[in-house]
Structures are given as structure tokens and as C-alpha cells.
Amino acid sequence: MLHLAQVQKNQSSDGIELQLLATQTAKNIWVVGNGKTIALTEQTLSEASVSSNNLLVLVDLDENHQILNLQNATNWVLELVKTLSNPENASDFSLEEEEARIEQWRQELTSQSQDITRRNLEIETRREQMQELEASLQQEKEELERRWQELKVLEERHKGTSGLSESE
């Protein structure tokens, strides 16, 4: 992840460290303020030639905050100032991107809302089907219990008539 940082001398260890000032979250979108510091190794110092105190640098860090790339930010800052100082570019610079992001979010939210509505309708339909099935099963149970009672009555009658015919 790309960061804008300032080179600083650590007073307690006399080492050189980077104070992270801003983090790039997307193209042309930066979040200011992190406060984290990254200590520079001798190898990084010799490779990047960044021993000047308060020098602004662009540093690319991996997820473990290990330095992947380190470069002087002077040219990047000057290019940014040129872009923003041109009134034509300044208004287009972020507004179009923000409008596109907002439209994308709106479309995603609309899609999610439609999915939720569809799922709610499916759940409601299934619930109604289950209630209908439950009512149908209850009716069948009652019908089976009624028939069972009829069979018991018939069985009792049959026992009673068969007992009479045997005794006669």
C-alpha cells in the first residue's frame, strides 16, 4: 500500500524512521493521518538515499509494514500541485471520480435492496405454503382420528353381534 511519509531522525536511537502522513486507499484517494512510524534499516537508507530530515517520500509497504519501494516525493508533489492548480483539472480531478463512486454505490445498494426484497417475498411465500400444508395435515389427522373412532365403534358392534350369534 502506498503512503506519503516524512523522514525523521529518532532522538532516542539516533536512527532514521518514516512518519506516515497519508495512505492511498484508491486511485487519487488519500486518507490523511496515521501517525505510525517505520524504522529504516541501513540497507534501506543506502538504497534510497533518504537521510535528509523532514524529506517527503512515497513508500510502498506490504501487509507486514515491510518496505517494498521508497522514493523521493518531490516530483510527485510538484505534479500534484500542477494538476490541482489548473482550474479545469482541479474540478474534474475528484468530482468525476466521486460521482462515479457514488453512482456505483447507489447501484450496489439498489441491487442489494432488490435482493433483500426478493428473498423476503420468497420467505413469505414459503411460510404461507408451510401454513397451508400444516392446516392440510391437521385436517388429515382429524379425518384419520374420526375414521379410527368409527372403526373402533364398528369393531365393538361386530364383537357385540358376534357374541350374540355364538350364544344363540
N, C-alpha and C positions, 0 to 999 in steps of 0.2 A: 504494500500500500504506500502511496506517495505522500510525503509530508514536507511541509516547509518548516525549516528548523534554523536555529541560531547557534553558532559555535560559541561556547563559553568555557572559560577556564574554571575548573573546580578548585575553590580556595583550600579545601581540606586535603585533597590528594594531589594537587598540582597537575592533575590530568586534564585532558580536553574532553568535553562532553557536548552533546547536542540537546538543546531545549526545543522540544517540538511545539511549534506555534500554531500550525493548522494541518488538517488532514483532508486529502482529496477523497470524496465519497463517490463521485461520478464525474464524468467529463464536465469541466468548468464549474463544478460544485465543490466548495471547500467548507469545512467546519472549523471555525477558529477556536483555539483553546484546547489544550490537552494537558499541558503542564508537565508531561513526562520528560524525563531526561534519559539519554542514551550515552553511555560511556564509549569513547572511541579507543580502539586498540592502536598500538604503534603501527601495525601493518596498515590499518585503515587510514591513519594520518599520513603515512608515506605515500600511499596510493592516491589519495585525494588531494593532498597539499592544501589542507584546510586548517592551518594552525592560527590564523588571524582571529582574534577575539571579536565577537559580535558579527562575524560574517554570516550572511544568509545563505543557506544551502537547501537544495532539494535532495531528500534522502528517501530511497525506496527500501521499505522494511518488509520482512516476511512475517508470518503469523507469530513467530517467536521473538520478534523485535531484533532480528539479526539484520545487519546492513547488507543489502543486495547491491545498491548503487548509491553513490554520493557525488554530487556535483555542485559547483558554484551556481547560485540562483540569480546572479546579476542579470544575465541575458534574458532569463525567463521573466523577471520582474519588469525589465525595460519593455519587453514585448507586450506584457500585460498592460502596462501604462499606455503604450501606443494604442492598443486596441480600445481601451476604455476612454482614452482622450478624444477619439474620433466620435462625434455625436451620433453619426449614422450607425457605427458599430456598437456603441455603448447601449443604445436602446434595444438593438436586436440581439446583443450578446447573451442576455439572460432571459429576456421576456419570451422569446420564441421557444426556448428550451423549457422554461417553466410552464408555458401554455401547453406544450406537448406533453409534459409530465402530468399536468393536471388533467388533461383530456384522457390520457392513458389510465390514470387512477379512476376517473369517472366511469370509463368503460368497464374497468375491472369491477368496480363497486356495483354497477348496473348488472353485470353478468352474475356476480355473487348473489345479488338480491333476487334475480330471476331464478337461480338455482335453489335458493332457500325457499322461495315461494312454491316452486315445483315440488320440492321434497315435502313441504308442509301439506300440499294437496294430496300427494301420494300417501302420506301417513294418515291423513284424514280419511281417504278412500279405504285404505286397509282397515282402519279402525271401524268404519261403518260396516265393511264386509265381515269383520270378526263379530260385531254385534249381531248382524243378521244370522250368521252361522250359529252363534250361541243361542239365539232365540229359536232357530230351527231345531237345534239339538235338544233344547229344553222341551219343545213340543213333541219330538220323537220320544223322549224319555217318558213324558207324561202319557203318551199313547201306549208305549210298551208297558208301563205300570198298570194302566187301565186294562189292557189285554191280559196281563198277568193275573189281575184280580178276577177277571171274567173266567180265566182258565181254572183258578182255584175254586170258584163257585161251581163251575161245571164239574170239576173233579169231585167236589163234595156231593153234588147231586148224583153223580154217577156212582159214588160209593154208597150213597143212601139208597138208590134204586137197585144196585146190585146186591146189597144186603137184604133188601126186601124179597127179591126174587129167589134168593138162596133159602131164606127162612120159609117161604111158602111152599 
